[in-house]
């Protein structure tokens, strides 16, 4: 397998105990990332941020996190040599008030109570978003109904918030992939992704999510055409490919098209039987 230079360097630093690699993905279906990593023999942990709670608008980026969990640097490109010279060789003091406790599941009931104690209009929207985020992230498939309702209430109060539209779209798509799906869920997802992109046309994450399912004329590349190859090569080396919860298909396999053939226009008599009355006095001879 071809291993990029940065992968070799990070692997060596991990063996030395100087670096721990952790990936964060904004995938709608994270098990597809697991299949890709199995295919490419990548073995570091992956965290899922389908709702894009980090609010990143472009990928990839590198977050340099110190021993206390504080993000010290954000790099547009991964530069191992720069990290070694400017980050890994430093020791950071623990910030005052830093919490050493691991993150646990939020109190969803308390978050729900906050939505009724936060007043009206824009003041209540953050509480509604926080409640919906918790439901969509930590709740069951059935809880997606409550998450959608909370996001929609937040949008009524702040209709120009692109992040809420995006997360509502993600949640509609999540429900579409469950037995609780409702008619129109997929279209609702596309509509709210589109609305989010209208608000911020420069957000790469939102644009790619639409292009994944959208028309081929807009696609930069086929998104999941690698899946059959990955499965074949994993099987060939004696492993069992990770099972996908939702199989990609259709537009997700389609290659981009840059032009379409146009058919010659045909003209037809709109009233071939002459049933529509005509004002003959306006006809010039």
N, C-alpha and C positions, 0 to 999 in steps of 0.2 A: 504494500500500500504506500502511495506517495504521502509523505508527511511534511506539511509546510514547515519552514524553518522556525517560525514562532512556536509551533507545537513542540518541537524538539527542545527548544529553550525552556519553555514553561514546564515540560515534563522533568527536565533536569533540576530546575529550581524547586519543584514539588518534592522530588526525591531528597533534596537537601533540607527540606522542611522550611524553606524560606518563602514559599508562595503556595497559596491554595486557590485553585481555579474553580469558579462557580459561574455557570451560565444563567442568564435570565432571558427568557423568550416571551414574545408577545403573540405567540401562535394562538389561533382560535382552537386548534386541535393539537394539544401538546404531545400526544402519543406519536404523531408523525415526526416530531423532532427526535423522540426516543428511537424510532426506526432508523432515522438518518444517522444518529450517533452510533447505533449498533452496526450499521453498514460501514461507517468510516472508522470504527474502533476508537471512538472517543469515550473516555470513561469518567469525566468529571461530573459532579452533581449539576442538575438543571433545575432552576426555579421557574415557575410559570406565572406570567403576569398578563393574562389574556385581556384584562380590563385596562391595561396600561396605566396602572396606579402610579408608576414612576413618572408618568407624563413625559415620556421621551417622544420626540417627533421624528427622529432619524435613527437608524441603526446601520452598522454596528457602532457601539461606543464601548469604552473601557472605564469601569469605575474602580479606582484604587481605594480599597477600604482598609483602614488600619486595624490594630489588634483590639480596639474598643468598639468597632462597628461604625466608625465615622468615615464618611466619604471624603477623602483628602484631595483627589484629583479626578477629573473627568476628561478622558482622552478621546478624540475623534477617531484615532487609529491606535491599534495596539503596538506599542514600541517597548519591547522588553528591555533593551539597553537603557532607555531613558528611565524606565521604572527601577532598574537595578541601581542607577546612579542617583536618582532623586526621590525614591520612595522606600525601596526595600532595605536600604542601608541606614534608615532612620528609625528611631524609637519615639513614639508619641506619648505625651502625658495624658492620663485619663481626664477627660473634661469633667468639670464639677457637675454633679447631678446626673451623670451617665448611669443608665440602667443596665445592669449585668444580666437581668432576667431574660430568658428567651421569650420571643413573641408567642403568645397563646391565642386561642380562638377568642374573638371579641364577644362581649356580652350583647347578643343581638336584641334581647328583650329591652335592655337599657337604651340601646340605640333607637329602638322603636319609640320608647317613651320620649326621647329627645325631640322627635319629629313633632310632637304635640306641645312641646314646651318652648319652641323656638320662635314664637310669634308668627308673623305673616310675611308673604312675598319672599324677597331675596334672602331674608334672614333665616328662613326655614329651609331653603334649598340645600345648604351644606349638610344639615342634619339628615335630610331625605337621601342625599347622595351617599353619605356614610352608611346609612341603614341599608340601602340598596347594594352598595359595594360588599358589605358583610354577607348579605344573603346570597349574592351571586358567587362569592368566593368560598364561603364556608357552609352554606346551606345545602339542602337536598335538591333534587330535581324539581320537586313540587314547590319549593320555596322560590323558584324562578318566577312564578306568578306574582308573588309579593314584591320581588325585586323590580319587575317590569312596572308594576303599579307605582312604586315609589319613584323610580326614575321619571315616569311620565308626569307625576305630580311636580317633581323638581323642574322639569322642562317648561311646564305651564308658568312657573314663577320666574325662570331665567331662560327664555327660549333661545338666546344667543350663545349658550354655553356648549361649545363643541365637544368637550370631554363627556358631558352627560349624554349627548346624542350618540357618541361613539359607544359608550358603555351600555346604553339601552339597546343598541344594535347588536352588540356582542351577546347580550342576554336573550334577545329574541332568537338569535341563531342557536344559542345553547338549548333553549326550549324546543326549537325545531328538531334538534337531534335526540329528543327524548320522547317517551310515550305520552307526554303531556302536551305535545305540539298542538297548535291551533292553526286553522286555516289563515293564511296570510302572514305567518311568522317570518318566513324567508323574505318576502317582499318588504315587510316592516324593517327587517335588518338592513337590507340594501338601501331603503329610503333614509334611514337615520344615519347610516354611514355616509351617504351622499350629502345629507344635510350638514354633518360634521365637516366634511371636506369643503363645502360651500363656505363655511365659517372660517376655516383655515386651510386654504388650498395648498399650503406648503408642508402639510403634515404627511411625511412619508408613510407612516404606519397606516393612516386612514386611507390613503390613496391605494396602497398595495392590497388592503382588505377588499376594496371594491373591485380592483382589477382581478383579484383571484377568482371572483365569480362572474365578472362582467364580460362584455363583448370582446371578441378577439382583436378588434381594431385598436383597443386601448391597452392590450397586454404588453408588458416589456419582455416577457419570456413565459414559457409554460411552467406553471408553479410546481406540479407534482408528477411530472413525467418520469422522474427518477425512481418512483416507487417500485415498478415491476423489475427494474434492473437491480435495485437494492435487495429485493426479496430473492431474486435468482442467485445473486452472489453470496448472500448470507447462507442460503441452503447449500450452495456448492462447497462451502467450507465446513459443513456439518453442523451449523447452528439452526435454531428455529427463529424465524423473523418475529419480531414483536407484533402482536395482533392489533390492528387499528379498530377503534370503536366506531368511527365513521369513515367509510371508504371514500377516497377522492374520486372524482369522475367528471365527465362533461367538460365544462369550461376550465376546470382545474388541471386538465391534461392538455387542453388546446394550445396550439402554438399560435403566436401572434400573427395577425394578418395586417398588411400595410395598405391593401387596396382590395376592393371587391369589384367583380364584373357587373357592369350595369346593363340592364336589358333595354332594348329600344322601346321607347314609349309607344303605346298603342292608343289610338283615338277611337272612341265608340260613341255612337249616337245615344245621348242620354235618354231619349224618349222615342225608341224605334217604332212604337205603335201609334204615335201621335196622340196620346191620351191627355197630354197637358195642353190647356188652352193657350193660344198665342194671340197677342194683340197685333193683327195684321196691318193696322194703320201705321205702325212704326217701321214696317218693312220697306226699305227703299228699293225701287226698281231701276 
